[in-house]
Amino acid sequence: MKKTLITLSIAGLCALPLATQAGTYKETSVSNGGTISGTINFKGKDLPPKTYTISKDNDVCGTGERKIDFVRVKDGHLLDTIVYLEKVKEGKPFPADVGDVGDVGDVGDVGDVGDVGDAIIDQKGCEFKPFLQAMKNKDVLDAVNDDPILHNIHTYELIRGDAKGPKKTVMNISQPKPGSVKTTIKLKKGPAMKIECDAHDFMHGFVFVARNPYFAKVAEDGSYTIADVPPGKYTIKAWHGMLKNQSNYSPLR
């Protein structure tokens, strides 16, 4: 088993186009797998959070302003980032406890993306919880409206990886009252989706859509670890919903 250390730096730029993702992933046993770990650093100007006016449904959504920090930087490290291996054909299984998305918290919080599967996006207090989610491609996204008002969840495939680039509607569903709507997500090109509410312009979120289980959420100290990687040559990428996606090369022998 070999451990590879990689540092990826991400600058505050728009993303480059992405190639079409690989085909169906095959789950198999992995013996003597390796580990890829490293840190994600941020280069550029750390912009302040974006401010939105809470202009409607104030009895549920609150009053005043809502600040969303789309690019969170801590001690020089970029948070809300997913590091993943691209076009892995076979390897370890996806986690058995699918659907366990971790705690949902305030805007900027991230569900436990170590447990991938049917994702739950909760609309509560006119916020998407969690702000960043992860799910397996071709699994189900369960959009839950916990508010006694109309929400219209609108998800976009991020074709080149970031929200500033071209987008394609995946689902656009009105939810006039509490309840849930389930939709099978099948992305063809982009690695993730942007989540918005057409009824409230101050609601935003992201979903990373995994083609294989070799990915990790960046921790608060900028670190990440991807374990049980079969021997081979891999392209490792860092995805962030608002910035240029970075890549690096990682051989494991």
Disulfide bonds with the S-S distance in Angstrom:
Cys61-Cys126 1.88
